[in-house]
Amino acid sequence: MENYSVLLKTLAEELQLKAVHLSTNYDSVNITTANTSRPGLQLAGYYNYFDPQRIQLIGKMEMAFLESFTSEKRRERLEKLLSKKIPAVIFCHGVPVTPEFEEMAEKQDVTCFATPEDTSLLQARLIGLLQEHLAPRVTRHGVLMEVYGEGLLLVGDSGIGKSEAAVELIKRGHRLIADDAVEIKRVNNELIGTSPELIRYYMEIRGIGIIDVRQIFGSGAVKMSQKIDLVVNIEAWNENIVYDRMGTEEHYASLLGVELPSVTIPVKPGRNLAVILEVAAKNNRQKAMGVNSAIEFSEHIDRYFSAHAAGDRE
């Protein structure tokens, strides 16, 4: 999978960080890891396993440790840390940026920020943003809908009726995330789908053309992103294929290394695809809660015939 990066400048804007010192290459600094560090061990002189690609966070604990040194010793420890060419240092919790640090940041050309936010809270927010920006991603042809809270990724041949089913679902109160192209990211082992910005909220209906779903059906008919819970493969009905009528077999689709439940729905005139998709969404949610109707029914049949077979023997 392709490796992604995010500009340090973008993170600073999203976190509303105050600049103390900006490096000469600030506008082009890229972050490539979702990990961050609090450099307590490094300020104590331990640099084994140190990753210079991580953003460094300094809070009250690190600052209290630095203040235990003389000014000359602080300058020495800070210069060693910043000489590793780390991407940035963030002073959290409103701790003061020492004159020695400003001096060394300028000397080593390292970006420095300050924020009044609690160190742990900022670290959690920063890691969350990094995971989102650096997440593995792929674009797939299909339609992504939120149906009863479940994310349904509709895939199938062009012209099979995905968009038409999506319109019917929107009319029934469900929400569109993406039509035609779905951008999928893997975040915390979950797949999050969204629409490319260029075609967001637009949909193509053959015979009508391009429509703006938000304008026609209202803002409640669309959603920016959605976790994908079920892959629905829509295909034309084939009389030569024996389709699963019980639903006891579990099928999965693999996307970005994540296994997702998958169902195949054959379509032909007379089948209400939107209603079937609603049932698929509810059934998938029930399975996630530990209720599998197909297995329960199969066990019920087995008990029924076992009871009758025992009666016949008697």
Secondary structure, DSSP 8 states (H G I E B T S, - for coil): -----EEHHHHHHHHT-EEEE--TTGGG-EE--S-EE--HHHHTT--TT--TTSEEEE-HHHHHHHHTS-HHHHHHHHHHHHTT--SEEEE-TT----HHHHHHHHHHT-EEEE-SS-HHHHHHHHHHHHHHHT--EEEEEEEEEEETTEEEEEEESTTSSHHHHHHHHHHTT-EEEEEEEEEEEEETTEEEEE--GGGTTEEEETTTEEEEHHHHH-GGGB-SEEE--EEEEEEE--TTS---SS--S-EEEEETTEEEEEEEEEE-TT--HHHHHHHHHHHHHHHHTT--HHHHHHHHHHHHHHHHHHHHH-
